[in-house]
Amino acid sequence: MEVAALPSPPANPEPTYDGDAEATRSAEELFQWSTHLHVGAGAAECEHGEDGACADPHHFHAWVCLPNTFQMRDIGEKAQAAMARKKRAMRDPEADSYAVLEDTLDDLKRTRMDEVIDGAAKSNVNKRLGEIIETVREDERFAHQDQDAEELRRLEALPEEERDSEEYTRLQAQVAAYAEAFEKLVDQEEQREHEALEKDPDRALDIERQSRIEAVSREMYMHTYYTWSIYVGTRQPVSGGFPSQRKFKSPEDLKVAPPEVVTALRDTIGKLEDRTTAARSDAAGNS
């Protein structure tokens, strides 16, 4: 996979760290992964797209890089703190988040309680999938299930004329029988959970409540994480040296940025993160 060239820091860096937090630092660090981003009609072809001299108000040009390790630690802490605050708010009877959640649950209780119970039953069973797998494997038919599945995958990769057709058919039936046994046990467990929760609907509502708190707080984590990642990693292009001037004066400025720009920045950060994941996988010999 082609990797963007690494930028070089200036010979005499002039840090502009404001002392508030590491994530607000305009650090003259060497970022490993970066790329130029151009948004707007004709922006990709703009002759000044990478030197910072573009005067077209309809063009957005930036040099985008991932946070360095110091910034990443601080960004992670900010995201964790935002997630924790959201969880507390959704459990605080005086908070708006709590009022919204409880109103939603009241509506569900009145109109879609069967769905709530179904979801709670599935959630409880999903937490025990490891136990269910072990139970299925207690059947002597599935004592070597991992090896059987691996051998089936090997045979599937071979040209049809090179397969042992008898062994291939046997393994297909074996894997199908395992899947059927697993699904049957899951269905049985879900039915038991469903019947128990029908007798205790408040417990089902509490499971739904916790699920929503976790989902919304995770969304807050991701929102905070990418807001700060975009803020610290989006720089004004320069004709030479290392880009250090931020495109946004503060993370709050992202709220008034054009949606096309925000979406493009989020996608670019995601692609850069995918590069690092692929690179680590290659380095570990998983390519």
Residue pairs with C-beta under 8 A, 6 or more apart in sequence:
1 275
1 278
3 33
3 275
3 279
4 33
4 34
4 35
6 30
6 31
6 32
6 34
7 30
7 31
7 34
7 63
7 65
7 242
7 243
8 30
8 241
8 242
9 28
9 29
9 30
9 241
9 242
10 28
10 241
10 242
10 244
13 28
13 242
13 244
14 28
15 25
15 26
15 27
15 28
16 25
16 26
16 244
17 24
17 25
17 26
17 27
18 24
18 25
21 74
21 78
22 70
22 71
22 73
22 74
23 67
23 71
23 74
23 75
23 78
23 228
23 232
24 232
25 70
25 71
25 232
26 244
26 245
26 246
27 68
27 70
27 71
28 242
28 244
29 68
29 70
29 71
30 68
31 65
31 66
31 67
31 68
31 233
32 66
32 276
33 65
33 66
33 272
33 275
33 276
34 63
34 64
34 65
34 66
34 272
35 63
35 64
35 65
35 268
35 271
35 272
36 49
36 50
36 61
36 62
36 63
36 64
36 237
37 60
37 61
37 62
37 63
37 64
37 234
37 264
37 265
37 268
38 44
38 46
38 49
38 59
38 60
38 61
39 59
39 60
39 258
39 260
39 261
39 264
40 56
40 58
40 59
40 60
40 260
41 58
42 56
42 58
42 59
43 49
43 56
43 58
43 59
43 60
43 61
46 54
46 56
46 59
46 61
48 54
48 55
48 61
49 59
49 61
49 237
50 61
50 63
50 237
51 237
51 238
51 239
52 61
52 236
52 237
52 238
52 239
53 239
54 61
60 258
60 261
60 264
61 237
62 234
62 235
62 236
62 237
62 247
62 265
63 234
63 235
63 236
63 237
63 238
63 243
64 233
64 234
64 235
64 265
64 268
64 269
64 272
65 233
65 235
65 272
66 72
66 229
66 233
66 269
66 272
66 273
66 276
67 75
67 228
67 229
67 232
67 233
71 232
75 225
75 228
75 229
75 232
76 225
78 224
78 225
78 228
79 221
79 222
79 224
79 225
79 228
80 221
82 220
82 221
82 223
82 224
83 217
83 218
83 220
83 221
83 224
84 217
85 220
86 97
86 216
86 217
86 220
87 213
87 217
88 95
89 95
89 96
89 97
89 98
90 97
90 98
90 101
90 212
90 213
90 216
90 217
91 98
91 213
92 98
97 216
101 209
101 212
101 213
101 216
104 212
105 205
105 208
105 209
105 212
108 115
108 116
108 205
108 208
109 116
109 201
109 205
113 201
113 204
116 201
116 204
116 205
116 208
117 194
117 197
117 198
117 201
117 204
118 194
119 207
119 208
119 211
120 193
120 197
120 203
120 204
120 207
120 208
121 190
121 191
121 193
121 194
121 197
121 204
122 190
122 193
123 207
123 211
124 193
124 207
125 132
125 186
125 189
125 190
125 193
128 189
129 186
132 182
132 185
132 186
132 189
133 182
135 185
136 142
136 178
136 181
136 182
136 185
137 143
137 145
139 181
141 174
141 177
141 178
142 177
142 178
142 181
145 174
145 175
145 178
148 171
148 174
148 175
148 178
149 175
149 178
151 167
151 171
152 168
152 171
152 172
152 174
152 175
155 163
155 164
155 167
155 168
155 171
197 203
197 204
226 266
226 269
227 251
227 254
228 251
229 269
230 248
230 254
230 262
230 265
230 266
230 269
231 246
231 248
231 250
231 251
231 254
232 246
233 269
234 246
234 247
234 248
234 265
235 243
235 244
235 245
235 246
235 247
236 243
236 245
236 246
236 247
237 243
238 245
248 254
248 257
254 262
281 287
